[in-house]
Structure formats: C-alpha cells, structure tokens
Amino acid sequence: MKKLIAARETWLGLAIIAMIVATDFRSSGFGSPGNLASIFNNSAMLIILALGQMMVILTRSIDLSMASNLALSGMIVALTNAAFPWIPVPVLMVMATGCGLILGAFNGVLVWRLGIPAIVVTLGTLTIFRGLIFVIAGGQWVNADAMSEDFVQYTRIEFLGLPMLSWYAIVIVAALYVLMTRTSTGRAIYASGVNPTASVYAGIDVGMTKFIAFCLSGALSGFCGYLWVSRYVIGSVGVAQGYELTVVAACVIGGISIAGGVGTVAGAVLGALFLGVINSALPVINISPFWQMAISGAAIILAVILNGRSEGGRAKVILKQAEVTS
C-alpha cells in the first residue's frame, strides 16, 4: 500500500520535473534555481491552503469557504493595520490566524452538532463571509497607501535566499507532516475517512475529528489572509474569489481522495506545485490563457480518474493503530 502511494507521488514529481525541463528547452532559464525558488514562493499560499483542505477532505468533508475565510481575515487585519499601524506585524498574523480559526470552528460546529452536510454549510458560509467583508469595510478597498511598510514587507524579508513567505510554507508543511503521521489526531483524521462506523468502535469521536479538521483548515486560511493581503497589497471583497476551486484541484491532483481517508502531505504539496509550474510555464511558451484553463481542467479530470482506479488498493487502514492509542 505504501509503495502504491509512493509510486503515485513519484510519478507526480517526475511529471513536474518533466514540465520544468521541457519548458527550459523552450525558454532558457526557466529551470534556474532562482526561477524555481520564485515558482515555489508563488505557490506557497496554495500549498498551505491545500494542506488545510486535505485534512477536511480526508474526513469525507469539504471546505468551500477557505478563500472567503482568507479574504475576511485578510480584510480584518488590513483594516486594523490601517487604523493602528503601530501594532507589530506578528500580532496581526496571530490575529488573522485567530479570525480564521473562529470562522473554521463555525463551519465545524454546523457540520458536527447539526449534522448539516459540509458542502451545504461551506457554500453558505462562502457567501456569508464575503458579505461580512462588504459590511465591515463599507464596500471600500484597503490599498498600499493605507498599510504600514512593515505590514507589506514582512513576507518579502529574505532568509537563506528565500522570502519569508516560502519559509512559512516550509514550516507548516513540516508541522502538518508530523501531525498527520505521528499523532493520534492525524490517525483519527485518516480513520474517520476510511470507515466512520468502525472508527466509532475504535474509540474515535468522528464528529469532533471533523470539527478539529475544520478548525485547522480555518486557521490556515486566516493565516493566508495576512499573507495574501501583504503580498498583493490589497484588501477587498474580491480577494481570492474562486480560489477555493484551485485549492480543491491541488488536492485532487495530489491524490487526495474526495471519498476520504486517502492522501498524504507530500501529495498535497506536489499537487499545488504541479499547478504552480503549469501556471508559470504556459505563459512562458506563449500558450493562450484559455488553453491554460483547459489544460488545468484536463489535469484535474485525469487525476480523478487515476484516483478512482487506485483507491481500492491504496486506502490507509489504520484503525488498529487507533485502537492501540485510544
């Protein structure tokens, strides 16, 4: 089973390398270390969001409100910075993460306590969160001239040749790898997706596990709210609109099963990088934006087909581990 999962990730990694090499032949310098670092930096937020979505999907749920959560949390900290520019940026980052956590917990409670399907809940909150942005901002944008220099530059500070935005992604990837592979919470998330009924008999609270997944997804969305507003220097109701579909696409391409229980941190990261490389490569070789959308869509459909054909032999059956740790 592990060999099958590794094989899927290996092939995805090889596909990414092949795209880089092929594009480099067409446009010299595309595969240079500096450009690859730039592609990774451009994909950093997608990686973080894909990891949050991965945890929710593994529990047989989905969070379609992540981009709206990001936009609302980003607007809150942007307005706060505009009104109180003396507040340290790390405090604003914690504030954005906390806002996202609260919004994610709201989704989680509706799914857990009221038993409403996650897709219905998050479709509703997707619109609610966007509406709240309009209300708290009065329909106005927060532009660069209203933001402090520290607020804008914090993600651009370089350390060991990489911007802090990339380091945030690296640290979060490492933390979630440990969470998903070395903790009872990670095992509970997988088990809840593999077989919710059997998980109950193994001592796992499936509802609470889904709630935790939504909280983590929300917190990561909120954190990306600050990152997005700082990077693109704008806060508005239209921030990241439709981006939730890109996040889901990254998960699907990375082998995260929509049916739950199957997927890895490495797969989510590779799925995000795959889309990042495509988005960077196609304009370089003068492919029309319309073809870019078609190629990305074809990649998603192919990934779904491959997932469906391989899920039977790849499911992570870890209930015995859960029984031991419960």
JOJOPE-V976036 format. One record per run of one state. SS is the DSSP state (@ for helix, = for strand, . for the rest). FROM is the first residue (numbers start at 1). TO is the last residue. If there is no record, write none. Layout:
# JOJOPE-V976036
{{SS | FROM | TO} {SS | FROM | TO}}
This chain:
# JOJOPE-V976036
{{. | 1 | 1} {@ | 2 | 26} {. | 27 | 32} {@ | 33 | 58} {. | 59 | 65} {@ | 66 | 83} {. | 84 | 88} {@ | 89 | 112} {. | 113 | 117} {@ | 118 | 137} {. | 138 | 141} {= | 142 | 142} {. | 143 | 143} {@ | 144 | 146} {. | 147 | 148} {@ | 149 | 156} {. | 157 | 157} {= | 158 | 159} {. | 160 | 161} {= | 162 | 163} {@ | 164 | 182} {. | 183 | 183} {@ | 184 | 194} {. | 195 | 195} {@ | 196 | 201} {. | 202 | 205} {@ | 206 | 232} {. | 233 | 234} {= | 235 | 235} {. | 236 | 242} {@ | 243 | 253} {. | 254 | 264} {@ | 265 | 284} {. | 285 | 288} {@ | 289 | 314} {. | 315 | 318} {@ | 319 | 325} {. | 326 | 326}}
